[in-house]
Amino acid sequence: MSTDKIAIRMEIDVMLRDVSDDFLIDVARAALLLDLSVSSLAQRRSNGLPPPYVQLTPGKGGKVQYRMGAIRGLCKAHEYTNTAESSQEKLLGRRAVSAFISDPGEYGFWV
């Protein structure tokens, strides 16, 4: 991961550390928090996969946002204690989220 991306993640962590679960974030920040591309997140929305999103302006091209609680919940759902658990998830067709652990470490959410 590039130094710029780490710096951006740390900056976002400071901004979002104490926000409520109802706080809305834009697609770019949600993608960064989940370590996905914006297009991958759009594809997940299209396929009905988590995280759930909020679209306050209806129709194609309406602004999409995500609740912090949904992002945190998705990450919490993909926490494992061993590789067997992770392998079982992959067998079931679920994709593990690799970033944004809810327990703050040295870099807040970015452990």
Buried (B, 14 or more C-beta within 10 A) or exposed (E): EEEEEEEEBBEBBEEBEEEEEEBBBEBEBBBBBBBBEEEEBBEBBEEEEBBEBEEEEEEEEEEBBBBBBBBBBBBBEBEEEEEEEBEEBEEEEBEEBEBBBEEEEEEBBBE
